[in-house]
Amino acid sequence: MDRLGDAERNLKESEAEFSAAAEDFVARPQFVSLLAFAAGNLAATTRIATDVFDLALRNLRLAGRQDVVSLAKQLGRTEDKLERVLQEIEGLRAEAGRAAAARAESPTVERLEPRARKSRPQRSPDPDRQASTE
């Protein structure tokens, strides 16, 4: 039993020493700069990895994240334009309906006969043009 007690005591002592050393290490300003440097490197490495992955997908002719975002923007613009066209069509239909209803309600409005088309006088051929074609 004495060996178990010695092992437990040695474990507690080494744990206390390690704890004190870790606290001393973490308390130093160099640890903070090391931690910030490591975080910056991790962020940069992650960005490089995602760029490489996107490039690999593009080279495989698969749609990458950047391509999907671009297509989503184009689709949004097209949907907006289509919505404006549909609103304009609805407005024109409503306007045409009101005009038809107004014509149906007022029988005194005379309908104009379409005018006969005036025929244009025939142009005489240009003598200069004929000379150049001969």
Secondary structure per residue as TSV (DSSP state, phi and psi in degrees):
chain	resnum	aa	ss	phi	psi
A	1	M	-	360.0	-26.1
A	2	D	H	-65.7	-34.2
A	3	R	H	-66.6	-39.3
A	4	L	H	-64.8	-40.4
A	5	G	H	-65.4	-41.6
A	6	D	H	-63.9	-41.8
A	7	A	H	-64.5	-40.7
A	8	E	H	-66.0	-41.9
A	9	R	H	-65.7	-42.8
A	10	N	H	-62.7	-38.6
A	11	L	H	-64.3	-44.6
A	12	K	H	-65.3	-39.9
A	13	E	H	-65.1	-46.0
A	14	S	H	-67.6	-34.2
A	15	E	H	-65.5	-40.7
A	16	A	H	-66.9	-41.8
A	17	E	H	-64.1	-43.9
A	18	F	H	-64.4	-40.7
A	19	S	H	-61.6	-44.4
A	20	A	H	-65.0	-42.0
A	21	A	H	-65.7	-40.4
A	22	A	H	-65.9	-41.6
A	23	E	H	-64.0	-39.7
A	24	D	H	-64.8	-41.4
A	25	F	H	-65.5	-43.8
A	26	V	H	-70.4	-28.6
A	27	A	H	-74.1	-16.5
A	28	R	S	-75.9	147.1
A	29	P	H	-68.2	-23.6
A	30	Q	H	-65.3	-31.9
A	31	F	H	-64.9	-40.9
A	32	V	H	-63.4	-44.6
A	33	S	H	-67.0	-36.4
A	34	L	H	-64.1	-42.4
A	35	L	H	-64.7	-42.6
A	36	A	H	-65.1	-40.9
A	37	F	H	-62.8	-43.2
A	38	A	H	-65.4	-40.3
A	39	A	H	-65.2	-40.6
A	40	G	H	-63.4	-42.5
A	41	N	H	-63.8	-39.5
A	42	L	H	-64.5	-43.2
A	43	A	H	-64.0	-43.3
A	44	A	H	-65.1	-41.7
A	45	T	H	-63.8	-40.2
A	46	T	H	-63.5	-42.7
A	47	R	H	-64.7	-43.3
A	48	I	H	-61.3	-42.2
A	49	A	H	-63.5	-42.5
A	50	T	H	-68.1	-36.5
A	51	D	H	-65.0	-41.3
A	52	V	H	-64.0	-41.5
A	53	F	H	-63.5	-43.9
A	54	D	H	-62.1	-41.3
A	55	L	H	-64.4	-41.0
A	56	A	H	-63.3	-42.6
A	57	L	H	-63.7	-40.6
A	58	R	H	-64.6	-40.3
A	59	N	H	-68.5	-26.3
A	60	L	T	-83.9	0.4
A	61	R	T	66.4	28.4
A	62	L	-	-101.3	153.0
A	63	A	-	-74.7	122.1
A	64	G	-	-93.8	-179.6
A	65	R	H	-58.6	-45.0
A	66	Q	H	-63.8	-39.1
A	67	D	H	-66.6	-41.5
A	68	V	H	-65.1	-40.4
A	69	V	H	-64.0	-43.0
A	70	S	H	-62.6	-43.8
A	71	L	H	-65.6	-35.9
A	72	A	H	-64.9	-39.9
A	73	K	H	-64.4	-44.2
A	74	Q	H	-62.8	-41.3
A	75	L	H	-63.3	-40.0
A	76	G	H	-63.0	-43.1
A	77	R	H	-64.2	-41.3
A	78	T	H	-64.6	-41.0
A	79	E	H	-63.6	-39.4
A	80	D	H	-63.0	-43.9
A	81	K	H	-64.0	-42.8
A	82	L	H	-62.8	-39.7
A	83	E	H	-62.9	-41.8
A	84	R	H	-64.4	-40.0
A	85	V	H	-64.1	-43.5
A	86	L	H	-63.6	-39.7
A	87	Q	H	-64.2	-39.7
A	88	E	H	-65.5	-41.2
A	89	I	H	-63.0	-43.8
A	90	E	H	-61.2	-40.7
A	91	G	H	-63.7	-42.7
A	92	L	H	-66.2	-38.6
A	93	R	H	-63.8	-42.4
A	94	A	H	-64.3	-41.9
A	95	E	H	-64.4	-42.0
A	96	A	H	-65.9	-37.3
A	97	G	H	-64.9	-41.9
A	98	R	H	-65.0	-40.4
A	99	A	H	-65.6	-40.8
A	100	A	H	-65.9	-39.9
A	101	A	H	-66.0	-38.7
A	102	A	H	-66.4	-39.0
A	103	R	H	-67.2	-38.0
A	104	A	H	-69.5	-31.7
A	105	E	H	-80.1	-25.9
A	106	S	-	-109.6	96.0
A	107	P	T	-75.2	-11.1
A	108	T	T	-78.5	-11.6
A	109	V	-	-72.2	121.8
A	110	E	-	-83.0	141.0
A	111	R	-	-89.5	130.5
A	112	L	-	-80.6	137.2
A	113	E	-	-75.6	141.7
A	114	P	-	-65.3	138.4
A	115	R	-	-71.7	148.5
A	116	A	-	-72.8	140.5
A	117	R	-	-71.9	132.7
A	118	K	-	-77.7	134.9
A	119	S	-	-85.6	142.4
A	120	R	-	-80.2	144.1
A	121	P	-	-69.0	143.4
A	122	Q	-	-68.2	135.1
A	123	R	-	-84.0	140.8
A	124	S	-	-77.0	143.1
A	125	P	-	-61.9	144.9
A	126	D	-	-78.3	121.1
A	127	P	H	-65.0	-31.5
A	128	D	H	-67.0	-38.1
A	129	R	H	-67.8	-39.4
A	130	Q	H	-66.0	-36.7
A	131	A	H	-67.4	-34.7
A	132	S	H	-75.5	-24.4
A	133	T	H	-83.6	-18.4
A	134	E	-	-80.2	360.0
